[in-house]
Amino acid sequence: MGYQPPTTIVETLRRIQSGELILPAIQREYVWRPSQVVALFDSLMRGYPIGGFLSWKVEPETVRQFRFYGFLKDYSEFDARHCPSLDVPPSRPVTAVLDGQQRLTSLNIGLRGTYAHRVSGGWRNNPQAYPTRRLYLNLGAFAPENEAGLIYDFRLLTEKQHAAARDESDAVWFPVSEIFEARESFDVWGIAAGLGLGDDAEVRRMLSRLWDAVHNRPLVHFYEETDQDVERVLDIFIRVNSGGTVLSYSDLLLSIATAQWKERDAREAIHGLVDNLNRTGAGFDFSQDVVLKAGLVLARVGDFAFRVKNFNAENMALLQREWDAIGESLVLAAELLSDFGLSDATLSADSVLIPVAYYVHTRGLTEAYRTRGADAADRASLRSWVLRSLVMPGVWGSGLDTLVRDLRDVLNREGSEGFPARAIEARMAALGKPLVLSDEQVEDILDLGYGRSRTFAVLAMLFPHVDTRNVHHVDHVFPRSLFHRSRLRDAGLSEEEIDDVQGKRDLLPNLQLLEGPTNIEKSNQLPAAWAADRYGSGEAYERYLDRHDLGWLPSSAAEFARFFDERRERLARRIRAVLVSQDGESVEVAAQARAQGGA
């Protein structure tokens, strides 16, 4: 073990290109954001060091025990986030990077490849929301003033952005990848001449500085570990990766699973399932941690805490053997959550996926469960429990492993014929996580606002008539666009009244769930006029008011404050009726107790 002779960036990237420098399975995914890539290249231009690197020389006999991956060159947040698997011949040693993957990948992307991330406001499931970007350096000006203290103006630009940026009078956008291809220093002069700037000394200076940092300066310093004791290497890896972008412990555990599985690649299987789950419905954002934890729970591993000892050969063989069935149960669970109207934007606790999947798994449920009439009451009970658990604060926070373990125990004992809501809620209450609201918590719910993930769950829970299998929007009963101060003044409100109604605009009493097309149709119309136009003035109009517990609808801004206060009282009564019985226990539990008593 010792320091290796320093080398240049271009020599290191060529080793990556040829497959001489690779990644062990214990490495995490590439996680750097564009701002970090830009900051790294700014450091290069300024002559700053880019830190040391740690590698592991893996001998042939050890190579056989692990899987290895290549470095990313063209990264896409949509469909190219995972490093490519490598088939490494076990006849020769390899050099695996233990520390420095993020920096080396960023250099590889900036000098040889592309970076695609989701545009602001883009749909997670839309590939067009992830345009390809390349790294450019502005040779015409330094970076504008910025909080990061950057001097050089590096940017990751799409082709469209690059074309638009060329029209800036003082901007000369140079593709950084051309520096990688410039093998000799005098090639820089040709690059400058090709840009029509061969006589510009500042342009030549910037290009020469970048070329020198990439091709000439020995900036890459590797410390190489040669010991083949895997436990020692793992300990080194954990210690050196304790800083920077936090390393998920599940990344290390996943690497152990990858080494243990013999018939398939655990990393590819788990990442593939994560991607599949997150494409469900309107899209979720389940993490590798949740899916890996769910796998251990559904495989009925006794202790499913994230500890190395639980990732032994016996447990990993069990997980591999059960993986297909586990994956099917997780997919069905995600589909049910989507049917309940939940998505990335409205699911406030990803961990609720685990007990739902375990219930599905225990009963051997299939896709038919989602729509079969005979299961309607059971689905309603499951939906009610899911939504109420998401509404209650603290349920899915601390003590998660204990909660999941106890829920699994209840489902094992009482979940073979239907969802055992009473028993589950009794166990949750014993853990200090009751689904019973205090008066203070009722007030907290009433103060939930537009855009909060819990808000959708509350509305879906309060109004079970809503068919959440259809896309629903959280809609302002009195449209937001009608709350401009000028409009409110025109309606005769004082400045104090304007402040009051604007403070109430986005709160729960002014919100309802409407199907997407209906919400778009409603737009910014006054609620009374819109409802009268859509439903008329007869029974359909009254049914709409009753379904959403509106009471009546304001026909002007002057009536909004009274409407808000009265609907707030209505919702408070409904929350107490849905979540709390008169004797203080969960309504679901009380109802089941009465049913069992009657039997």
C-alpha positions as CSV (number, residue, x, y, z in Angstrom):
1,M,0.0,0.0,0.0
2,G,1.3,3.4,-0.9
3,Y,1.2,6.6,-3.0
4,Q,1.4,6.1,-6.7
5,P,3.3,8.4,-9.0
6,P,1.0,11.4,-9.8
7,T,-0.6,11.5,-13.2
8,T,-2.6,13.8,-15.4
9,I,-6.4,14.1,-15.8
10,V,-6.2,13.0,-19.4
11,E,-4.1,9.9,-18.6
12,T,-6.6,9.0,-15.8
13,L,-9.6,9.4,-18.1
14,R,-7.9,7.2,-20.8
15,R,-7.5,4.5,-18.1
16,I,-11.2,4.8,-17.5
17,Q,-11.9,4.7,-21.2
18,S,-9.9,1.5,-21.6
19,G,-11.4,-0.2,-18.6
20,E,-8.2,-0.2,-16.6
21,L,-9.8,2.0,-13.9
22,I,-13.2,0.7,-12.7
23,L,-15.6,0.9,-9.8
24,P,-16.3,-1.8,-7.1
25,A,-19.9,-2.7,-6.3
26,I,-19.6,-1.0,-2.9
27,Q,-19.5,2.4,-4.7
28,R,-22.7,4.4,-4.7
29,E,-24.4,6.0,-7.7
30,Y,-23.2,9.2,-9.3
31,V,-24.9,12.0,-7.2
32,W,-23.2,15.3,-8.1
33,R,-25.4,18.2,-9.2
34,P,-24.5,20.5,-12.1
35,S,-23.2,23.2,-9.7
36,Q,-20.7,20.7,-8.3
37,V,-19.4,19.9,-11.8
38,V,-19.0,23.5,-12.6
39,A,-17.2,24.2,-9.3
40,L,-14.7,21.4,-10.0
41,F,-13.8,22.8,-13.4
42,D,-13.5,26.3,-11.9
43,S,-11.0,24.9,-9.4
44,L,-9.0,23.4,-12.3
45,M,-8.8,26.7,-14.1
46,R,-7.7,28.5,-10.9
47,G,-4.9,26.0,-10.3
48,Y,-6.4,24.6,-7.2
49,P,-5.7,20.9,-6.1
50,I,-8.7,18.6,-6.6
51,G,-7.9,16.3,-3.7
52,G,-6.4,12.8,-3.4
53,F,-7.9,9.6,-4.6
54,L,-7.9,6.1,-3.1
55,S,-7.7,2.9,-5.2
56,W,-7.7,-0.8,-4.5
57,K,-5.6,-3.2,-6.5
58,V,-7.8,-6.3,-6.6
59,E,-6.0,-9.5,-7.3
60,P,-7.6,-12.2,-9.6
61,E,-8.7,-14.4,-6.7
62,T,-10.5,-11.5,-5.1
63,V,-12.0,-10.3,-8.4
64,R,-14.1,-13.5,-8.5
65,Q,-15.9,-12.5,-5.3
66,F,-17.2,-9.1,-6.5
67,R,-19.0,-7.3,-9.3
68,F,-17.5,-4.3,-10.9
69,Y,-18.8,-1.3,-12.9
70,G,-17.6,1.2,-15.4
71,F,-17.7,5.0,-15.0
72,L,-20.5,7.0,-16.5
73,K,-19.8,9.2,-19.4
74,D,-23.2,10.2,-20.5
75,Y,-25.4,10.8,-17.4
76,S,-29.1,11.2,-17.5
77,E,-31.3,11.7,-14.5
78,F,-34.1,10.0,-16.5
79,D,-32.7,6.8,-17.9
80,A,-28.9,6.7,-17.5
81,R,-28.3,7.1,-13.8
82,H,-26.7,3.7,-13.1
83,C,-23.1,2.8,-13.9
84,P,-22.7,0.1,-16.5
85,S,-21.9,-3.4,-15.3
86,L,-18.6,-4.8,-16.4
87,D,-17.6,-8.4,-17.1
88,V,-14.1,-8.4,-15.7
89,P,-11.9,-11.4,-16.6
90,P,-10.8,-13.1,-13.4
91,S,-7.4,-13.8,-14.9
92,R,-5.9,-10.3,-14.2
93,P,-5.8,-7.8,-11.4
94,V,-7.9,-4.6,-11.7
95,T,-7.7,-1.2,-10.1
96,A,-10.9,-0.1,-8.4
97,V,-11.6,3.4,-7.2
98,L,-12.6,3.6,-3.5
99,D,-12.6,7.3,-3.1
100,G,-13.0,9.9,-5.9
101,Q,-15.7,8.4,-8.0
102,Q,-17.8,11.6,-8.0
103,R,-14.8,13.8,-9.1
104,L,-13.6,11.4,-11.7
105,T,-17.1,10.9,-13.2
106,S,-17.6,14.7,-13.3
107,L,-14.3,15.1,-15.2
108,N,-15.3,12.3,-17.5
109,I,-18.7,13.9,-18.2
110,G,-17.3,17.4,-18.6
111,L,-14.4,16.4,-20.9
112,R,-15.9,13.5,-22.8
113,G,-19.6,13.2,-22.2
114,T,-23.0,14.8,-21.4
115,Y,-25.2,15.5,-18.4
116,A,-29.1,15.5,-18.6
117,H,-31.2,16.6,-15.6
118,R,-34.9,17.5,-15.3
119,V,-35.9,21.0,-16.2
120,S,-37.7,23.0,-13.6
121,G,-41.4,22.1,-13.7
122,G,-40.9,19.1,-16.1
123,W,-42.9,15.9,-15.6
124,R,-40.8,13.2,-14.0
125,N,-42.1,10.6,-16.5
126,N,-41.5,12.7,-19.6
127,P,-38.2,12.0,-21.3
128,Q,-38.4,15.4,-23.0
129,A,-38.0,17.0,-19.6
130,Y,-34.4,15.8,-19.5
131,P,-32.5,17.5,-22.3
132,T,-28.9,16.6,-22.9
133,R,-26.3,19.1,-21.9
134,R,-22.6,19.6,-22.6
135,L,-20.1,21.6,-20.6
136,Y,-19.0,24.9,-22.1
137,L,-16.6,27.6,-21.0
138,N,-17.3,31.2,-21.8
139,L,-14.1,32.6,-23.3
140,G,-15.6,36.0,-23.7
141,A,-16.1,37.0,-20.1
142,F,-15.6,35.8,-16.6
143,A,-18.5,34.4,-14.5
144,P,-21.1,36.9,-13.3
145,E,-21.1,37.8,-9.6
146,N,-22.2,34.7,-7.7
147,E,-22.5,33.4,-4.1
148,A,-20.3,30.4,-4.9
149,G,-17.3,32.6,-5.6
150,L,-16.8,31.2,-9.1
151,I,-14.4,33.1,-11.4
152,Y,-14.7,31.2,-14.7
153,D,-18.1,30.9,-16.5
154,F,-18.6,27.2,-17.0
155,R,-22.1,26.1,-17.9
156,L,-23.9,22.9,-18.8
157,L,-26.0,23.9,-21.8
158,T,-28.5,22.2,-24.1
159,E,-28.1,22.7,-27.8
160,K,-31.0,25.2,-27.7
161,Q,-29.4,27.1,-24.9
162,H,-26.0,27.1,-26.6
163,A,-27.6,28.4,-29.8
164,A,-29.3,31.2,-27.8
165,A,-26.2,32.0,-25.8
166,R,-24.1,32.5,-29.0
167,D,-26.2,35.6,-29.6
168,E,-24.9,37.3,-26.4
169,S,-22.5,40.0,-27.5
170,D,-19.7,39.2,-25.0
171,A,-20.1,35.4,-24.9
172,V,-17.9,32.9,-26.7
173,W,-19.0,29.5,-25.7
174,F,-16.3,26.8,-26.1
175,P,-17.1,23.1,-25.8
176,V,-14.8,21.8,-23.1
177,S,-14.6,18.3,-24.7
178,E,-12.4,19.8,-27.5
179,I,-9.6,20.2,-24.9
180,F,-9.6,16.5,-24.2
181,E,-9.0,15.9,-27.9
182,A,-6.2,18.5,-28.2
183,R,-3.2,16.2,-27.7
184,E,-0.5,18.9,-28.1
185,S,-0.3,22.3,-26.5
186,F,0.0,24.1,-29.9
187,D,-3.4,22.6,-30.8
188,V,-4.8,25.3,-28.6
189,W,-3.7,28.0,-31.1
190,G,-5.6,26.2,-33.8
191,I,-8.7,26.0,-31.6
192,A,-8.5,29.8,-31.0
193,A,-8.0,30.5,-34.7
194,G,-11.0,28.3,-35.5
195,L,-13.1,30.5,-33.3
196,G,-11.8,33.5,-35.1
197,L,-10.0,34.6,-32.0
198,G,-6.4,33.6,-32.8
199,D,-5.2,37.2,-32.0
200,D,-7.1,37.4,-28.7
201,A,-4.5,37.0,-26.0
202,E,-7.0,36.5,-23.2
203,V,-8.8,33.7,-25.1
204,R,-5.5,32.0,-25.8
205,R,-4.5,32.3,-22.1
206,M,-7.8,30.8,-20.9
207,L,-7.6,27.9,-23.4
208,S,-3.9,27.3,-22.5
209,R,-4.7,27.3,-18.8
210,L,-7.5,24.7,-19.3
211,W,-5.3,22.5,-21.6
212,D,-2.5,22.6,-19.1
213,A,-4.8,21.5,-16.2
214,V,-6.1,18.6,-18.2
215,H,-3.0,17.4,-20.1
216,N,0.1,18.6,-18.4
217,R,-0.2,19.1,-14.6
218,P,0.0,15.9,-12.5
219,L,-3.1,16.6,-10.5
220,V,-4.3,13.1,-9.8
221,H,-2.7,11.5,-6.7
222,F,-3.7,7.9,-6.0
223,Y,-3.1,6.1,-2.7
224,E,-3.4,2.4,-3.5
225,E,-4.5,-0.2,-1.1
226,T,-3.3,-3.7,-1.9
227,D,-4.6,-5.8,1.0
228,Q,-7.2,-8.4,-0.1
229,D,-9.0,-8.5,3.2
230,V,-12.4,-7.4,2.2
231,E,-13.5,-6.4,5.7
232,R,-10.5,-4.1,5.9
233,V,-11.2,-2.5,2.6
234,L,-14.9,-2.0,3.5
235,D,-13.8,-0.3,6.7
236,I,-11.4,2.0,4.8
237,F,-14.1,2.8,2.3
238,I,-16.7,3.8,5.0
239,R,-14.1,6.0,6.7
240,V,-12.9,7.9,3.7
241,N,-16.5,8.4,2.4
242,S,-17.8,9.9,5.7
243,G,-17.6,13.4,4.3
244,G,-18.8,15.2,1.2
245,T,-22.1,14.0,-0.3
246,V,-23.4,11.6,2.4
247,L,-22.9,8.0,1.5
248,S,-26.1,5.9,2.1
249,Y,-25.4,2.9,4.2
250,S,-27.8,1.0,2.0
251,D,-25.2,1.5,-0.8
252,L,-22.7,-0.5,1.1
253,L,-25.3,-3.2,2.0
254,L,-26.4,-3.4,-1.5
255,S,-22.9,-4.0,-2.6
256,I,-22.7,-6.9,-0.2
257,A,-26.0,-8.3,-1.6
258,T,-24.5,-7.9,-5.1
259,A,-21.5,-10.0,-4.1
260,Q,-23.7,-12.6,-2.5
261,W,-26.2,-13.1,-5.2
262,K,-25.1,-15.7,-7.7
263,E,-27.9,-15.9,-10.2
264,R,-28.6,-12.2,-10.9
265,D,-27.1,-8.8,-10.3
266,A,-28.7,-7.5,-7.1
267,R,-27.7,-3.9,-7.9
268,E,-29.4,-4.1,-11.3
269,A,-32.4,-5.9,-9.9
270,I,-33.0,-3.4,-7.1
271,H,-32.3,-0.3,-9.3
272,G,-34.6,-1.7,-12.0
273,L,-37.4,-2.2,-9.5
274,V,-36.9,1.3,-8.0
275,D,-37.2,2.7,-11.5
276,N,-40.3,0.6,-12.2
277,L,-42.0,1.7,-9.0
278,N,-41.3,5.3,-9.7
279,R,-42.9,5.1,-13.1
280,T,-46.2,4.1,-11.5
281,G,-49.2,6.4,-12.1
282,A,-48.2,10.0,-11.9
283,G,-44.8,9.0,-10.7
284,F,-43.2,8.4,-7.2
285,D,-39.8,9.0,-5.8
286,F,-39.2,5.8,-3.8
287,S,-35.6,5.4,-2.7
288,Q,-33.2,2.4,-2.9
289,D,-33.3,2.4,0.9
290,V,-37.1,1.8,1.0
291,V,-37.0,-0.9,-1.6
292,L,-34.1,-2.7,0.0
293,K,-35.8,-2.5,3.4
294,A,-39.0,-3.8,1.9
295,G,-37.2,-6.7,0.3
296,L,-35.9,-7.8,3.7
297,V,-39.3,-7.4,5.3
298,L,-41.2,-9.3,2.6
299,A,-38.5,-12.0,2.6
300,R,-39.4,-12.5,6.3
301,V,-35.9,-11.9,7.4
302,G,-36.1,-11.8,11.2
303,D,-34.0,-8.8,11.8
304,F,-34.3,-6.4,8.9
305,A,-32.3,-3.5,10.3
306,F,-29.6,-2.1,8.1
307,R,-26.7,-3.9,9.6
308,V,-23.9,-5.8,7.9
309,K,-24.6,-9.0,9.9
310,N,-28.1,-9.1,8.5
311,F,-26.7,-9.3,4.9
312,N,-25.3,-12.7,5.4
313,A,-25.2,-15.5,2.8
314,E,-28.4,-17.2,4.2
315,N,-30.5,-14.0,4.1
316,M,-29.2,-12.9,0.8
317,A,-30.0,-16.3,-0.7
318,L,-33.5,-16.0,0.6
319,L,-33.9,-12.5,-0.8
320,Q,-32.6,-13.7,-4.2
321,R,-35.0,-16.7,-4.2
322,E,-38.0,-14.6,-3.3
323,W,-37.1,-11.5,-5.4
324,D,-39.6,-12.0,-8.3
325,A,-42.6,-12.4,-5.9
326,I,-41.3,-9.5,-3.8
327,G,-41.1,-7.3,-6.8
328,E,-44.6,-8.2,-7.9
329,S,-46.0,-7.3,-4.5
330,L,-44.1,-4.0,-4.4
331,V,-45.4,-3.1,-7.8
332,L,-49.0,-3.9,-6.8
333,A,-48.6,-1.9,-3.6
334,A,-47.3,1.1,-5.6
335,E,-50.3,0.8,-7.9
336,L,-52.7,0.7,-5.0
337,L,-51.1,3.9,-3.6
338,S,-51.5,5.4,-7.0
339,D,-55.2,4.3,-7.0
340,F,-55.6,6.0,-3.6
341,G,-54.6,9.2,-5.5
342,L,-51.0,9.4,-4.2
343,S,-47.9,10.3,-6.1
344,D,-44.5,11.8,-5.5
345,A,-46.2,15.2,-4.8
346,T,-48.7,13.9,-2.4
347,L,-47.1,10.9,-0.6
348,S,-45.7,12.3,2.6
349,A,-44.0,9.1,3.8
350,D,-42.5,6.6,1.4
351,S,-42.3,3.9,4.1
352,V,-46.0,3.3,4.0
353,L,-45.2,1.2,0.9
354,I,-43.7,-1.5,3.0
355,P,-46.7,-2.6,5.1
356,V,-49.0,-2.3,2.1
357,A,-46.7,-4.5,0.1
358,Y,-46.4,-7.0,3.0
359,Y,-50.2,-7.2,3.2
360,V,-50.4,-7.9,-0.5
361,H,-47.6,-10.4,-0.3
362,T,-49.1,-12.2,2.7
363,R,-52.4,-12.7,1.0
364,G,-50.9,-13.5,-2.4
365,L,-53.0,-10.8,-4.0
366,T,-52.9,-10.1,-7.7
367,E,-53.8,-7.2,-10.0
368,A,-57.4,-8.3,-9.8
369,Y,-57.5,-7.0,-6.3
370,R,-57.4,-3.4,-7.6
371,T,-60.8,-3.6,-9.3
372,R,-62.6,-6.7,-8.1
373,G,-66.0,-5.9,-6.6
374,A,-65.7,-8.5,-3.8
375,D,-62.6,-6.7,-2.5
376,A,-64.1,-3.2,-2.5
377,A,-64.7,-3.0,1.2
378,D,-61.2,-4.4,2.0
379,R,-59.7,-1.8,-0.4
380,A,-61.6,0.9,1.3
381,S,-60.4,-0.2,4.7
382,L,-56.8,-0.3,3.5
383,R,-57.1,3.1,1.8
384,S,-58.6,4.6,4.9
385,W,-55.7,3.3,7.0
386,V,-53.1,4.5,4.6
387,L,-54.5,8.0,4.3
388,R,-55.1,8.4,8.0
389,S,-51.5,7.2,8.8
390,L,-50.2,9.8,6.4
391,V,-52.3,12.6,7.9
392,M,-51.2,11.9,11.5
393,P,-47.8,13.5,12.2
394,G,-45.0,11.4,13.5
395,V,-46.3,8.0,12.4
396,W,-43.6,7.2,9.9
397,G,-40.8,9.1,11.7
398,S,-38.7,7.8,14.5
399,G,-39.0,4.1,15.5
400,L,-39.8,3.0,12.0
401,D,-38.2,-0.4,12.2
402,T,-40.1,-1.2,15.4
403,L,-43.4,0.0,13.8
404,V,-42.8,-2.1,10.6
405,R,-41.9,-5.2,12.7
406,D,-45.0,-4.9,14.8
407,L,-47.2,-4.3,11.7
408,R,-45.7,-7.4,10.1
409,D,-46.5,-9.4,13.2
410,V,-50.1,-8.3,13.2
411,L,-50.5,-9.1,9.4
412,N,-48.9,-12.5,9.9
413,R,-51.5,-13.3,12.6
414,E,-54.6,-11.6,11.4
415,G,-54.1,-10.5,7.8
416,S,-54.8,-13.7,5.9
417,E,-58.5,-13.0,5.2
418,G,-58.6,-9.2,5.1
419,F,-56.9,-6.0,6.2
420,P,-57.0,-6.1,10.1
421,A,-57.4,-2.4,10.7
422,R,-58.6,-2.8,14.3
423,A,-55.6,-4.9,15.4
424,I,-53.2,-2.8,13.5
425,E,-54.4,0.5,15.0
426,A,-54.4,-1.1,18.5
427,R,-50.8,-2.1,18.1
428,M,-49.9,1.4,16.7
429,A,-51.6,3.0,19.8
430,A,-49.5,0.7,22.0
431,L,-46.4,2.1,20.3
432,G,-47.4,5.6,20.9
433,K,-48.6,6.2,17.3
434,P,-52.4,6.3,17.6
435,L,-54.5,7.3,14.7
436,V,-56.5,9.5,17.0
437,L,-56.5,13.3,16.8
438,S,-56.2,15.8,19.6
439,D,-58.0,19.1,19.4
440,E,-54.6,20.7,18.6
441,Q,-54.0,18.3,15.8
442,V,-57.4,19.0,14.3
443,E,-56.4,22.7,14.2
444,D,-53.1,21.7,12.6
445,I,-54.9,19.9,9.9
446,L,-57.3,22.8,9.3
447,D,-54.2,25.0,8.8
448,L,-52.7,22.7,6.1
449,G,-52.0,24.7,2.9
450,Y,-52.0,24.2,-0.8
451,G,-48.9,22.4,-2.1
452,R,-48.3,20.4,1.2
453,S,-48.1,16.7,0.6
454,R,-50.4,15.9,3.6
455,T,-53.2,18.1,2.1
456,F,-54.1,15.7,-0.6
457,A,-54.3,12.8,1.9
458,V,-56.5,14.8,4.2
459,L,-59.0,15.7,1.4
460,A,-59.0,12.2,0.0
461,M,-59.6,10.8,3.5
462,L,-62.4,13.3,4.3
463,F,-64.2,12.8,1.0
464,P,-64.2,9.0,0.2
465,H,-66.6,9.6,-2.7
466,V,-63.6,10.8,-4.7
467,D,-62.5,8.1,-7.2
468,T,-58.8,8.7,-6.8
469,R,-58.0,6.2,-9.6
470,N,-58.8,9.2,-11.8
471,V,-56.3,12.2,-11.7
472,H,-57.5,14.7,-9.2
473,H,-56.2,18.2,-8.6
474,V,-56.2,20.1,-5.3
475,D,-58.4,23.0,-6.4
476,H,-59.1,26.4,-4.8
477,V,-62.9,26.8,-4.3
478,F,-62.4,30.5,-4.6
479,P,-59.7,30.8,-7.3
480,R,-56.3,32.2,-6.4
481,S,-56.3,34.6,-9.4
482,L,-59.2,36.5,-7.8
483,F,-57.1,37.4,-4.7
484,H,-55.0,40.2,-6.2
485,R,-55.2,43.3,-4.0
486,S,-56.5,45.4,-6.8
487,R,-59.4,43.0,-7.4
488,L,-60.2,42.8,-3.7
489,R,-60.1,46.6,-3.4
490,D,-62.6,46.8,-6.3
491,A,-64.8,44.4,-4.4
492,G,-64.9,46.9,-1.6
493,L,-62.6,45.2,1.0
494,S,-60.5,47.3,3.3
495,E,-56.7,46.8,3.5
496,E,-57.2,44.9,6.8
497,E,-59.8,42.6,5.2
498,I,-57.6,42.1,2.2
499,D,-54.7,40.9,4.5
500,D,-57.1,38.5,6.2
501,V,-58.5,36.9,3.1
502,Q,-55.1,36.6,1.4
503,G,-53.9,34.8,4.5
504,K,-56.8,32.3,4.2
505,R,-56.5,31.8,0.4
506,D,-54.4,28.7,0.4
507,L,-55.7,27.0,3.5
508,L,-57.7,23.8,3.7
509,P,-61.2,25.4,4.0
510,N,-60.7,26.9,0.5
511,L,-59.6,23.6,-1.1
512,Q,-61.4,20.7,-2.7
513,L,-60.5,17.8,-4.9
514,L,-61.7,18.0,-8.5
515,E,-60.9,15.8,-11.5
516,G,-58.3,17.3,-13.7
517,P,-60.5,18.2,-16.7
518,T,-63.1,19.7,-14.4
519,N,-60.5,21.8,-12.6
520,I,-59.2,23.1,-15.9
521,E,-62.7,24.0,-17.0
522,K,-63.4,25.8,-13.7
523,S,-60.3,28.0,-14.2
524,N,-60.7,31.4,-12.5
525,Q,-64.5,31.6,-12.5
526,L,-66.4,32.8,-9.4
527,P,-67.4,29.5,-7.6
528,A,-71.2,30.2,-7.4
529,A,-71.4,31.2,-11.1
530,W,-69.3,28.2,-12.2
531,A,-71.2,25.7,-10.2
532,A,-74.6,27.1,-11.4
533,D,-73.4,26.9,-15.0
534,R,-72.1,23.4,-14.6
535,Y,-74.7,21.8,-12.4
536,G,-77.8,24.1,-12.8
537,S,-79.8,25.0,-9.8
538,G,-81.4,21.7,-8.9
539,E,-80.4,18.4,-7.3
540,A,-77.1,18.2,-9.1
541,Y,-76.0,21.5,-7.7
542,E,-77.0,20.4,-4.1
543,R,-75.2,17.1,-4.6
544,Y,-72.0,19.0,-5.5
545,L,-72.3,21.1,-2.4
546,D,-72.9,18.1,-0.2
547,R,-70.2,15.9,-1.7
548,H,-67.6,18.6,-0.9
549,D,-69.3,19.8,2.3
550,L,-69.4,23.3,1.0
551,G,-72.7,24.5,2.4
552,W,-73.0,27.3,0.0
553,L,-70.7,29.2,-2.5
554,P,-69.6,32.8,-2.5
555,S,-70.6,34.9,-5.5
556,S,-68.1,37.7,-4.8
557,A,-64.9,38.3,-2.9
558,A,-66.9,40.2,-0.2
559,E,-68.5,36.9,0.8
560,F,-65.3,34.8,0.9
561,A,-64.4,35.4,4.6
562,R,-67.8,34.2,5.8
563,F,-67.7,31.2,3.4
564,F,-64.2,30.3,4.7
565,D,-65.1,30.5,8.4
566,E,-68.3,28.4,7.9
567,R,-66.5,25.7,5.8
568,R,-63.8,25.6,8.4
569,E,-66.3,24.6,11.0
570,R,-67.8,22.1,8.6
571,L,-64.4,20.5,8.0
572,A,-63.6,20.5,11.7
573,R,-66.8,18.5,12.4
574,R,-65.9,16.1,9.5
575,I,-62.4,15.6,10.7
576,R,-63.6,14.7,14.1
577,A,-66.3,12.4,12.7
578,V,-63.8,10.6,10.4
579,L,-60.8,10.3,12.8
580,V,-62.1,10.4,16.3
581,S,-65.1,8.7,17.9
582,Q,-66.9,10.1,21.0
583,D,-64.9,7.9,23.4
584,G,-61.6,9.0,21.8
585,E,-60.6,6.0,19.9
586,S,-60.1,5.7,16.1
587,V,-63.5,5.6,14.3
588,E,-62.2,2.6,12.2
589,V,-61.4,0.7,15.4
590,A,-64.7,1.7,17.1
591,A,-66.6,0.6,14.0
592,Q,-64.9,-2.8,13.9
593,A,-65.4,-3.3,17.6
594,R,-69.1,-2.6,17.2
595,A,-69.3,-5.0,14.3
596,Q,-67.5,-7.8,16.2
597,G,-69.7,-7.2,19.3
598,G,-72.8,-7.5,17.2
599,A,-71.6,-10.8,15.8
